[in-house]
């Protein structure tokens, strides 16, 4: 990428899921929970979030419109 002078990937690790179907189930439920929060106007609907689950650990990536949305999502999940 233009302008990048270096990349440090020394702490990058690969983690395989030991329970793919359980992780997929969790991911689905987290996505539904976030959608319901938006529908119920508990968080801004103007967000761009991705959810991944690996071995029961949920990772949510993206952007939200309000800082308070982060706390609301964390509590709900």
N, C-alpha and C positions, 0 to 999 in steps of 0.2 A: 504494500500500500504506500502510495507516495507520501513521503515525509517521515516514515518510520525509520528510526536509526538503529533499533535493536529490539529483540524480543527475548524475555527471560521466561522460559517454560520449565525451569527447574522444579517448581512445585506442582506442576501439572501431573495428574494421575488418571489412570483409566480404572474405572470401577464397573465391573459387570454385575448385573442384577442376578441374584440367586433365586429370586421368586418373581419372575416376569409377570405372571397373571395377577398376583397380589398387588404388585406395584401399579399395574395398569388399572386395577380396580380403585386403588387409592387416588391415582391421578384423576380418574373420571369423577370421583366424588368431590375432590378439591375444586375441579373446574366447575362442577354444578354449584357448589357452595359459593364460589366467587360470582357466578352468573346470578344466583339468587340475591346476593348482597347488592348487586347493581340494579336488579329488577325492583327490589324493595327500597331502593334509594338510600341504602346504608353506606354505599360508596359511590363515587362518581362513575358514570357509565363510560366516561372518556378515558379508558385505560387500554393498554396493549400488554397483555400478560401471557406468558408461556409457563406451563407446569410440567415438571418432570419428577418422577419418583424412582429412587434406586435403593433397593433393600430397605424400604420403609421410610427413607429420608426424603422429604418433599422439598423440592427446589422450585421457587417461583422467580421468574425473570421478567423484566420488562419495565414499563413506566406506568405510573398512576398520576392523576391530576392533582391530588391533594396528599400531603404528608400523612394526614390522619387516616387515609385509606390503608396505608401500610399496617398500622396498628390494628385496624378493624379486621383486615384480612388475616393477620397473624392470630388474633384471638379466635376468629371463626374456624380457622383450620386447626 
